[in-house]
Amino acid sequence: MTTQQSKGTALITGASTGIGAVYADRLARRGFDLILVARDQQKLDALAARLRKETGRAVSTLKADLTVAADLRTVERRLAEDSRITMLVNNAGVGATAPLLESKVEDLDRMISLNVIALTRLTHAAAPGFAARGNATIINIASIVAIAPEVLNGSYGGSKAYVLALTQSMHKELGDKIRVQAVLPGATSTAFWDVAGTPVQYLPQEIVMTAEDMVDAALAGLDQGEVVTIPSLPDLAEWERFNAARMEMATRLSRNTPAARYLTEKVQ
């Protein structure tokens, strides 16, 4: 049990299992009190009880399905009104592995609702107070498909590209007030894959990281000041070159004339 002074409260979505539960464990041991958000009250209660016993931190739970408007608004209000909250971990999300033509549009709609709309609303709810108080952090769990959309279902990749773009934009807009991080995991050993449609045991095991290793790497990246953390990427310079090329090209993306290759001779 720890008696260290509280670093504030971290609200974690999708906290009952997998990556979210590991974040809860690691942040509690770092001195954060917790608000655990997920749909399964029984799992939330079991995790909260264990963490209270092992870490001595204050741990509360908030049962919510973030695809249900009333539940989402409840979590938004908590973020907007509770000044003790100093960290938001936007972890709740769902994936898709089937090709577009084999996917049910209702499933894609729900995925976008959770991965994009809920994440945006929670971020928007937390950001004003975080910016005003300072010393606060927003961690957004994206995916490597944000920069490699060909790997899985394109709608899933698009939803995670949104998470990455939002985080990068927030860093530019609010980086002097709020610490932000996008985490881009590769394949991680969680129940995510069962829901997405491809159980993790069918993946090559050399590409699958444990949730514990993934979160530990992500938090190390946060400690090192990274805005974007890719836990599996061996050479950080690869990402830095990729990002630098993107930003340098941005200076030429909007001009008052078409590129020369699109200009044709006018018919006389």
PEDA-V957670 format. One line per field, one symbol per residue. ss: DSSP state (~ for helix, > for strand, _ for the rest). psi: psi as a letter, one per 20 degrees, with the letter a starting at -180 (. if undefined). burial: + if it has 24 or more other C-alpha atoms within 12 Angstrom, else -. Layout:
ss=???
psi=???
burial=???
This chain:
ss=________>>>>>____~~~~~~~~~~~~___>>>>>>__~~~~~~~~~~~~~~~___>>>>>_____~~~~~~~~~~~~~___>>>>>>_________~~~__~~~~~~~~~~~~~~~~~~~~~~~~~~~~~__>>>>>>__~~~_______~~~~~~~~~~~~~~~~~~~~~___>>>>>>____>>__~~~~~___~~~__~~~_>>~~~~~~~~~~~~~____>>______~~~~~~~~~~~~~~~~~_______~~~______
psi=pqjqqqjappppqlihrcgghggggghgiijprqopprhohghggggggghgghijqporqoppoiipgggghghggghhhoiipipponhprqapiqrgijqphhghghghgghggggghgghhhgggghhhrlrppppocqhihjmiigaphhgghhhhgggggghghgghjhihppqpppnqbpqnrighghhinqhiiqpiijpqqhghggggghghghjjphppnhiohohhgghgghggghghhijiorjqqqhiipqppp.
burial=-----++++++++++++++++++++++++++++++++++---+++-+++-++--+++++++++++++----+++++-+++-+++++++++++++++++--------++-++++++++++++++++++-+++--++++++++++++++----+++++++++++++++++-++--++--++++++++++++++++--+---+-------++++++++++++-++---+++++++------------------------------------
